[in-house]
Amino acid sequence: SHLIDPIEFQYLNALKNRDFKDFRQIEEAKEIIFNTISRTNSQTLIETYLKRLSDELNVSFASLFIDYNSYFNKTTMLKNGEVSIQPKNNNFINERMQILLKSQRCALKIMNYAKESREKAKYIDLNIQLESMEAKHQNLWMKLIDGFYEQYEVYNDELYMNMLSDEQKKWLLSDNRALDKLPFEIYSNEDLEACIQTLKDCHLDNQIRNLEIEINNASLERQSLLFDEKIKLLKIRNNKISIKRK
């Protein structure tokens, strides 16, 4: 017989017979799964299960990742404006998790910046790539930019919400709840530029990771072309890193 992985077993068991319309049952399932995946030292595994869970619960990965971080880690704002994450117990944390939290915070904050004015929303839209957002956020973003701001000049929460489907409203509300769990959030022009840059950097890193996966599965002839593309992206990233260090 086939033996199921212990983490997979706990994950499936936590979701079994749950009513996903019941907030309490969702929170109970999340607590079990968070505790289960936190026992691994694999950041990739943690991300994989959180992405699966975000699909199961139909919420954004960003909101769920912030939930996970808030459950285990104490977030504090340093004097230089950087956010520090410290484990409450002996929970696994690394640089990748720090970077990922920063990018997911920015993904949620961008929407709040866009609500400040139509001009700011259009500015952001010109300076970010839609592909840098996860699918749920792309959906909400297009509804705001191509839907709401095409009809209205000043943002209104009720009017925007009326444009959304029940599913989209659920995504937005879960995102807002996640942001509420992050203390010390500062909104400024400098922070907006930093968020735009973070999303660009994150998109570049994702492109490189996806290329690496494609290279592993490609024919020898195609691998050569993909390697050239990867080198170009690495040069762009390394150039950005060297500029930041100056």
N, C-alpha and C positions, 0 to 999 in steps of 0.2 A: 504493500500500500504506500501511497505518496504521503510523506510527512510534511505538514505545513509549517512554514517558518513561524517561530513564536511571536514575532512582532506582527506578522500578517494575521495570525490567529487572533491576537488581542484587538487588532484594528477592526477586523470583520465582526468580532463578537461585540465590540463597543457600539457598532452601528446597527446590529441585529434588532429587528422589531422596534425600531425607534420611530416616533412620530416627528418628522422634521418640521412640522408646523408648531410644535410645542417648544418654546424657548428653553424651558427648564431641561427637557430631554436632550436638546442639542448641547447645552452647556455641560451636562453630565457626560455625554459621549466625548466631547472635546477634552474634558479633564482626563479621562481614561487614556485617550490617544496621546495627548501631550505628555503624560507621565511615561507612557510606553516608549515613544520614540526618543524621549530625552535620555534614555539609558544607553543609546548608541553613541559612538564617537564619530559617526559618519554624517557629515554635514549634507552630503548628497542624499543620503537615505531620509534624513529629516525633511529636506525640501521636497523629495518625491512624495512622501506621505502627506505633507501639508498641501501639496498641489492636488493630490487625489481627494483629500478631505474638502478642499475648497470647491471642487466639482460636485462632490456628494451633497454638500450643504448649499450649493449654488450661491456662494459668496466669493469675493475677490481673494486671490492669493495674498495680496498686500494686507488686507484686513485680518486674515487668519494668521499670517506671520507675525503681525504686530500683537495679536492676541497671545500667541505662543510666547513671544518675548516678554510681554507684560506678566504672564503667568509665572515665569521662572526668574526673570531678571529685574534688577533695580536700575531704572534709567535716570541719569542725572545730567544736568547741563553744566559744562565746565565754563570757566571765565572767558575762554577764547571763542565761545559759542558752539564748540563741538559737543556732541552727545556722547556720554560715557555709559556703557552697559556693563554692569557687574552682576554675576550670578548670585542669587539669594542663597543657594546651597552649593553643591558641587556640580551644578549643571554644566554640561559641555558648552563652551562658547569659543569662537575663534575669530580671526580677522574677517573671514568670509561672511560670518554672521553679522558682524558689525557693519560691513559694507552693504550687505543685503537689507538690513534694517533701514539704513540711511536712504537707500533707493526706494524702498516701499513707503517710507514716510513722505518722500518727495512726490511719489506717484499719487498719493492722496491729497497732499497739500496743493498741488498744481490746480486741482479742481476748485479749491477755495480761492486761490488767486484769480482764477478766471471769472469767478462770480463778482469780483470787485468792480469790474467795468467791462464793457464790450471792447474797448480799445486794448485793455490788458489781455483779454481773452484772445483777441486776434494776434497780438504780439507773441503770446505763448505759442499759438497755433503755427505761426511762421517759423518759430525757432526750435520746435521739437518734431521728431518723426513719430507719426502715429504708431509705427511698429515698436516703438520703445515702451508703449503701454501694453498691459495685458488686455485680452479681448473684451472683458467686461468694461474696463475703463475706456477703451476705444469707443465702445457703444455709447456710453454716457457722454463722452467728450463730443462725439459727432452730433448727438442730440442737443447739446448745449450750443456748439458753434454753428452748425448748419441748420439747426431747428430753431432754438429759442432766440439767439441773437440775430437771426434773419428777420424775426418778427418784432422783437422788443429791443430797446436801447439800454434799459436799466434792468439789472437782474431782479427777479422776484421769485422767491422760493416756491410759493404756491403755484404760480403759473408754470414754472419749470417742472414741478412734480406732476402736474396735470398732463404734461406731455409724455410722461414715462408710463411704461407698462407696469403691472404689479411686480414682475420679475426685476425690472430695472430699479424700481423703488426699493426693493429688498437689497440690491447691491449697494445703492447709495446710502441707505440707512446703516448697513453693516460697516461701510467705510467710515461714516461719521462717528459711529460708536467706537471704532478702533482708534481714530484720531483723538477722541476724548480720553483714551487711556495713556496717551503720551503727554507727559507734563512738559512745561517750559517751551512750548512751541512759539517761536518768534516769526512774525510776518513782516518782511521788509523788502525793499528792492534788491538789496544784496542777497537776501535769502532766496528770493525768486530766481535770480541769476544762478545761484549755487544749485538750486533744484533742477533748473533746465540743464546745467552742465552735468549733474549727477545722472540724469536720465539718458543723456547722450553717451556718457561713459558706460553706463550699464548696458545700453543697446549695443555698443561696440564690443563689450565683453561677451555678450550673448551671441553676436555674430561669429566671433572667434571660436567659442565653444561649439556652436552648431557646425562650423567648418571642420573642426577636429573630428566630430562624429561622422560627418560626411566623408572625410578622408579615409577613416578606418573602414568604411564600407564600399569605397569606390574602386574601380579598376585601376591598374597601374598607370594607364594612359591619362585617365581623368585625375588621378592623384597629383600629377605634376601641375596641372592647371590650378587645382585647389590649393596646393602648397604656395603657388605664386600669389594667389588671392589672400591667403593667410598671412604671408610675409608683408604684404601691403598694409593690412589691418594692424599687424603688430607694430609696424613702423609708425603708424598714426598714433597708436596708444602710447608707445615709448616716447614719442615726441611730446605728447601731452604731459606725461609724467615728468620729463626733464624740464619742461616749462614751469610746472608747478613747484619744482624744487629750487628754482632760481630765486 
